[in-house]
Amino acid sequence: MIKIGCREVTFPNIKAIIFDKDGTLEDSQEFLRNLGQKRSRIIDAQVPGIGEPLLMAFGINGNTLDPTGLLAVGSRRESEIAAAAYIAETGRGWLESMAIARRSFDEADQFLKTAASSPLFVGSLEVLQILSAAGLKLGILSAARTEAVQAFVKRHQLDSYIKLKMGVEEGPSKPDPALFIQACKALDVEPAATLMVGDSEGDIQMARQAGAAGCIGICWGKPQAAHLEKADVVIAQLDEIQILSS
């Protein structure tokens, strides 16, 4: 087992580390903001007047994406339900509202398929290489769909380091601890020997309730984030995760 150090906190007897994707490994704020804006415009064209309220619901304010907002931390399914609720307020039936939301989301996905891919945060690859070489099992557990996680790993050539590529489909989403437990089972490790690294309160709450060895919050460039106050430690970049002994 490996001892991990992170600022003033140490985590002994660690076998695995599970990372969130968006906002943790992938600098996806611009892409998510564009995605939310496109979804809102497409829906507003069919149901006039709800574009702006949808942007607020998604957590988009001008060019700013709220790190605690729906688009940043929720699953696609949760965003569809939220959009459908706004559509239903105009008098449409629930099934019709859900159908409009889903079709609009699919159209936005197709439109943005040609958009430039989001980059890895600077230094992330090197950290993953070091942690993997030390014998740690590494995985990704994201609120995005599994296919998006797999595409991210393939795009950045991370297959040699990332052993688990797990997203959320139609079932439970973060902060349900069942997701973390499932991820640990897939890596063949116990939650008590596994760290969670994420940029949202949902990541921390999920791992904590699942009995994780520890929770590392990350807020790139500024390790003072109120929504991460329940983490064991908050860091500003991934290379603050250090191997102390193995």
C-alpha positions in Angstrom: 0.0 0.0 0.0 1.0 3.6 -0.6 1.0 6.7 1.6 -0.2 9.8 -0.1 0.6 13.3 1.1 -1.5 16.4 0.1 -0.5 19.7 1.7 -0.6 19.0 5.5 -2.8 15.9 5.2 -1.5 12.3 4.8 -3.5 9.3 3.6 -1.9 5.9 4.5 -2.6 2.5 3.0 -4.0 3.7 -0.3 -4.5 1.3 -3.2 -6.5 3.4 -5.7 -7.5 7.0 -6.6 -10.7 7.8 -8.4 -11.0 11.2 -10.2 -13.9 13.2 -11.4 -13.5 14.3 -15.1 -15.0 17.8 -15.8 -13.2 20.5 -13.8 -10.8 18.0 -12.2 -8.8 16.4 -15.1 -10.5 18.2 -18.0 -10.6 22.0 -18.4 -14.2 21.8 -19.8 -15.7 25.0 -18.5 -15.9 26.6 -21.9 -17.3 23.5 -23.6 -20.0 23.1 -20.9 -20.9 26.7 -21.1 -21.3 26.5 -24.9 -23.3 23.3 -24.5 -25.7 24.8 -22.1 -26.1 27.9 -24.2 -26.8 25.8 -27.3 -29.3 23.6 -25.5 -31.1 26.7 -24.2 -31.3 28.3 -27.7 -32.6 25.2 -29.3 -35.4 24.8 -26.7 -36.2 28.5 -26.8 -36.8 28.3 -30.5 -39.5 25.8 -29.9 -40.8 27.2 -26.6 -40.2 31.0 -26.7 -39.3 32.7 -23.5 -37.6 30.0 -21.5 -34.1 30.4 -22.9 -32.9 32.8 -20.2 -34.5 30.9 -17.3 -32.9 27.7 -18.6 -29.5 29.3 -18.6 -29.9 30.3 -15.0 -31.1 26.8 -14.1 -28.0 25.4 -15.8 -25.8 27.7 -13.8 -24.7 29.9 -16.6 -24.4 33.7 -16.1 -23.0 35.4 -19.1 -19.6 33.9 -19.7 -19.4 32.3 -16.2 -20.3 28.7 -15.3 -21.2 28.2 -11.7 -19.0 25.3 -10.3 -22.0 24.3 -8.0 -24.6 24.6 -10.8 -26.5 21.9 -12.6 -24.4 21.8 -15.7 -21.2 21.6 -13.8 -22.2 18.8 -11.4 -25.4 17.1 -12.6 -25.8 14.3 -15.0 -27.4 14.7 -18.5 -30.5 13.0 -17.2 -30.9 15.5 -14.4 -30.4 18.4 -16.8 -33.1 17.0 -19.1 -35.5 16.7 -16.3 -34.8 20.3 -15.2 -35.3 21.6 -18.8 -38.5 19.6 -19.1 -39.9 21.1 -15.9 -39.4 24.6 -17.4 -41.1 23.5 -20.7 -44.0 21.9 -18.7 -44.6 25.2 -17.0 -45.8 26.6 -20.3 -48.7 24.1 -20.3 -47.3 21.2 -22.2 -47.7 17.7 -21.0 -44.8 16.0 -19.1 -44.1 13.4 -21.8 -44.1 16.0 -24.5 -41.8 18.2 -22.4 -39.4 15.4 -21.8 -39.4 14.6 -25.5 -38.6 18.2 -26.5 -35.8 18.4 -23.9 -34.2 15.1 -25.1 -34.4 16.0 -28.8 -32.9 19.4 -28.1 -30.1 17.9 -26.1 -29.4 15.4 -28.9 -29.3 18.2 -31.4 -26.9 20.3 -29.3 -24.7 17.2 -28.9 -24.6 16.8 -32.7 -23.8 20.5 -33.3 -20.9 20.5 -30.8 -19.4 17.3 -32.0 -17.1 19.3 -34.3 -16.2 21.7 -31.6 -12.6 21.8 -30.3 -12.1 19.2 -27.5 -11.4 20.4 -24.0 -7.8 20.2 -22.9 -6.3 18.4 -19.9 -5.4 20.8 -17.1 -1.7 21.5 -17.3 0.4 18.9 -15.5 -2.4 16.4 -15.1 -0.9 13.8 -17.5 2.4 13.8 -15.6 0.6 13.3 -12.3 -1.4 10.4 -13.6 1.9 8.8 -15.0 3.6 9.2 -11.6 0.7 7.8 -9.6 0.2 4.8 -12.0 3.9 4.0 -12.0 3.8 3.8 -8.2 1.3 1.0 -8.5 -1.9 2.8 -7.7 -5.1 1.8 -9.6 -6.6 4.9 -11.2 -10.1 5.5 -12.4 -12.5 8.2 -13.5 -16.1 8.5 -12.1 -17.9 11.3 -13.9 -21.5 12.6 -14.0 -21.1 12.6 -17.8 -22.1 9.6 -19.8 -19.7 6.6 -19.9 -19.2 7.1 -23.6 -18.0 10.7 -23.0 -15.5 9.4 -20.3 -14.2 6.7 -22.7 -13.8 9.3 -25.5 -11.9 11.6 -23.1 -9.5 8.8 -22.2 -9.0 7.8 -25.8 -8.5 11.4 -27.0 -5.8 12.1 -24.4 -4.2 8.7 -24.7 -4.7 7.9 -21.0 -5.6 4.2 -21.4 -2.2 3.1 -20.0 -3.0 4.9 -16.7 -6.8 5.0 -16.3 -8.2 1.5 -15.5 -11.8 2.5 -14.9 -13.8 4.7 -17.2 -17.2 5.1 -15.6 -20.0 7.6 -16.2 -23.7 7.9 -15.4 -26.5 6.7 -17.6 -30.1 6.6 -16.6 -29.6 5.4 -13.0 -28.4 7.1 -9.9 -26.0 10.1 -10.1 -23.7 11.8 -7.7 -23.7 12.1 -4.7 -25.2 8.6 -4.5 -22.5 6.5 -2.7 -23.6 3.5 -4.7 -21.6 4.9 -7.6 -18.4 5.1 -5.7 -18.9 1.6 -4.2 -19.5 0.3 -7.8 -16.4 2.0 -9.0 -14.3 0.5 -6.3 -15.6 -3.0 -7.0 -14.7 -2.5 -10.7 -11.2 -1.6 -9.6 -11.2 -4.6 -7.1 -10.4 -2.3 -4.2 -12.1 -1.4 -1.0 -13.5 2.2 -0.5 -11.4 2.4 2.7 -8.3 2.1 0.5 -9.4 4.5 -2.2 -9.2 8.3 -2.5 -11.6 10.6 -4.3 -10.4 13.7 -6.2 -13.1 16.0 -7.4 -14.2 19.6 -7.9 -17.7 19.4 -6.6 -19.5 19.0 -3.3 -21.2 16.0 -4.9 -17.9 14.2 -5.3 -17.0 14.8 -1.7 -20.4 13.8 -0.3 -20.5 10.6 -2.4 -17.1 9.4 -1.4 -17.6 10.3 2.2 -20.8 8.4 2.5 -19.3 5.4 0.7 -16.5 5.1 3.3 -13.6 6.4 1.1 -10.1 6.7 2.6 -10.2 10.4 2.0 -11.6 13.2 -0.2 -9.4 15.7 -2.0 -11.2 18.7 -3.4 -9.6 20.6 -6.3 -10.3 24.2 -7.4 -7.7 24.9 -10.1 -5.7 28.0 -9.3 -7.5 28.9 -6.0 -7.8 26.3 -3.2 -10.3 28.4 -1.3 -13.7 27.2 -2.4 -16.7 27.2 0.0 -18.4 24.3 -1.8 -15.4 22.1 -1.0 -15.2 22.8 2.7 -16.1 19.2 3.6 -13.1 17.7 1.8 -10.2 16.5 3.9 -8.0 18.9 1.9 -8.4 21.3 -1.0 -5.7 21.8 -3.6 -5.1 24.2 -6.5 -3.4 21.8 -8.8 -3.0 18.0 -9.1 0.7 17.9 -8.5 0.0 18.7 -4.9 -0.8 15.0 -4.6 2.5 13.5 -3.6 3.6 9.9 -3.0 5.3 9.8 0.4 6.1 6.1 0.6 5.2 2.8 -1.1 
